[in-house]
Amino acid sequence: MVAIRSNYEFDPNHIYSWSEVSNVHRIRNGIYQRNGCLISLLTDFGRINPCYPDVHGNTTDMIFYTGSGRRGDQKLDAANRALLDAINSEISVPLFNKLSPGRWEFLGFWSVIDSRYVFDEKQNRMLWKFTLEKHY
């Protein structure tokens, strides 16, 4: 796997401010891509934004990540397309977890290994679900 590295180093045992995270993840949306290339991801595991119910898999090294789009069926927009294309790109990107306003935890580098377009009964809509795997 090829990791997208930045000029910034992040420690998983440290809490970061948004100004520090935004040096890498330059937008407020959860999926940051540029020219179709996935750069970085944000999550809160559905605690703050329940329309994005990301969850761990059988281990903490796997996450089922919800695609972009708050209302209605999610589309294959630029953000979701970047995640889909990352499956075959062999890259890994940084993932940040929002703990509370202004408090972010670095979860390491992750690769997108699979995708599904599924009906979510709780939200009554179609969602893009991407499988992320931690990269060491």
N, C-alpha and C positions, 0 to 999 in steps of 0.2 A: 504494500500500500504506500502511496505517496501522500504525505501530510502537507496540507497547506499551512506553511509556517509564516508567522509575521515577525516584525521586529520587537514584539512584546512577548515576554515570558509570563506564564500564569502558573500559580501554585494551587493545586487542588485543595490545600488546607487553609486557604485565605479567602476572606470575603472582599469582593470588589465593588466599587461604585460604578454607576452607569457611565460616568465619564471615562473610567478605565476600560470597561467593556466596549464602549463605543469606538475606541481606537481600532478595534478589529471588526466589530459588528456595527456598521455605520448607520443602520436604520432601526426603527422601533418595531418592525415586523419580525416575526420569529424566524423567517427564512431569508438570509441575506445571500443574494446571488448577483453576479455581474457578468453581463454578456453570456448568460446561460450557464456559467460556471458557479457551482455552489462554493460559498466562502465560509459561512459560519451559521450556527443555529442557536435559537433560544428556546427554552421551555420553562414551564412552571408546574408541570405534571397535572394541569387542570385545577390547581388550587386557586389561582387568581382569575384565570380565563377558562371557565368550564367548557367552552366550545372547542378547546384544544386538549382533550383528555389523554395526554401522553402517559404511558405506563411502562414499567420495567417488564421484561419477559421473565423467564424462569430464573434468571440471574441478573445482577446489576450490570452485567456486561452487554445486555441487550435492552433496547428500548423500542416500543412501538410508538412511532412519532406521527402525529396528525398533521396532514397537509394544510395549506393556506385556504382561507375562505371562511368567514364567520357565519354567513347566512345562506340558506339554500344549499343545493347540491354543490360540492366543491368542483371546480373546473380544473382543467389541465392548463393553468395559467403559467406565467414565466417562473414563479417560485416552485410550483409543483413539478414543472418540467425539469428544472435544475436538479431537484431531488431524484427524479426518475432517471435522468441522464447520468447522475453520479453513480448509479448502480454498476455501470460498465466502465467507469473512469479510473478506478483504483485510487481514489483520493480519500483522505480523511480530513475532517474539519473540526474546529473547536465547537464545543457545546457549552452553553452557560445556562444555569438554572436560577430563575428569579425566586429568591427566598421571601422578599418583601420589597416595597418601594425603595429603590436605591441600594439594594443588597443583592449581589450576584455571586454565585458559586461556580467555579470552573470545574466541569465534569470530565475534562480530557478531550482527546481527539476520537472521532467516530466516523465510521464508514457506513454508507447506505448499501445494504445487501439485498433488499427485496422491496416490493411494493404490492399493494392490493387496493382496489377500488371497491368499497364495501358499504352496505346499508347499515347505518347506526340507528337502531330502534329508539334509543333514548333521545337522540336529537332529531329523529325522523327525517334523515337526509343521507345522501351519499357522501362518504368521506374518503380521501386518499389516506392510506395508512402505510407508512414506510418503516421498514425494520432497520434499526441502526445497531451496529456492533462496535463495541469499544476497541480502539486500536492501541496497542502497546508498543 
